[in-house]
């Protein structure tokens, strides 16, 4: 199992809607609106690093209102 965290920057005022849509993506285990440099942190639990890429690049980045993402794969 691969766990990753996707940091999401959202357009102004879009965080609540984006969180809901991100949680609907298969493989996204949890998502939280946070304060700081990013607006949402999504936790992804999948079988392979390729699946992380698919969720981040083809899923989360294509949600309308997402400005940018950064993905971190857990090492432990």
C-alpha positions as CSV (number, residue, x, y, z in Angstrom):
1,X,0.0,0.0,0.0
2,X,1.2,3.5,-0.9
3,X,0.2,6.5,1.2
4,X,0.6,10.0,-0.3
5,X,-0.5,13.5,0.7
6,X,-1.6,15.9,-2.0
7,X,-1.3,19.6,-1.1
8,X,-4.0,21.6,-3.0
9,X,-4.1,25.3,-3.7
10,X,-7.6,26.5,-4.5
11,X,-9.1,29.5,-6.1
12,X,-10.4,32.0,-3.6
13,X,-13.7,30.8,-2.0
14,X,-13.6,27.3,-3.5
15,X,-12.1,25.2,-0.7
16,X,-15.4,23.8,0.6
17,X,-16.6,22.7,-2.8
18,X,-13.2,21.4,-3.8
19,X,-12.9,19.3,-0.7
20,X,-16.2,17.6,-1.4
21,X,-15.2,16.9,-5.0
22,X,-11.8,15.6,-4.0
23,X,-13.3,13.3,-1.4
24,X,-15.4,11.8,-4.3
25,X,-12.3,10.6,-6.2
26,X,-11.6,6.9,-5.7
27,X,-8.4,6.4,-3.7
28,X,-8.7,9.6,-1.7
29,X,-9.0,8.5,1.9
30,X,-9.5,11.8,3.6
31,X,-9.2,15.6,2.9
32,X,-8.9,18.6,5.2
33,X,-9.1,22.3,4.7
34,X,-6.1,23.9,6.3
35,X,-4.5,27.2,7.0
36,X,-1.1,28.1,5.5
37,X,0.5,27.9,2.0
38,X,-2.1,25.4,0.8
39,X,-5.8,25.2,1.2
40,X,-6.5,21.5,1.3
41,X,-4.5,18.4,2.2
42,X,-5.8,15.1,0.7
43,X,-4.6,11.7,1.9
44,X,-4.4,9.1,-0.8
45,X,-4.1,5.3,-0.1
46,X,-3.5,3.2,-3.2
47,X,-1.7,0.1,-4.4
48,X,1.2,1.7,-6.4
49,X,3.0,5.0,-7.0
50,X,1.5,5.0,-10.5
51,X,-2.0,5.1,-8.9
52,X,-0.9,8.2,-6.9
53,X,0.1,9.9,-10.1
54,X,-3.2,9.0,-11.7
55,X,-5.2,10.4,-8.8
56,X,-3.1,13.6,-8.4
57,X,-2.6,14.4,-12.1
58,X,-5.7,13.0,-13.7
59,X,-8.1,13.4,-10.8
60,X,-7.4,16.3,-8.4
61,X,-5.6,18.6,-10.9
62,X,-8.6,18.4,-13.2
63,X,-11.2,19.5,-10.6
64,X,-12.3,23.0,-11.6
65,X,-10.9,25.6,-9.1
66,X,-7.7,23.8,-8.4
67,X,-4.8,26.2,-9.0
68,X,-1.9,23.9,-8.1
69,X,-0.9,20.7,-6.4
70,X,2.2,19.2,-4.8
71,X,2.3,15.5,-4.0
72,X,4.4,13.8,-1.2
73,X,4.7,10.0,-0.9
74,X,5.0,8.7,2.7
75,X,8.2,6.7,3.2
76,X,7.2,4.8,6.3
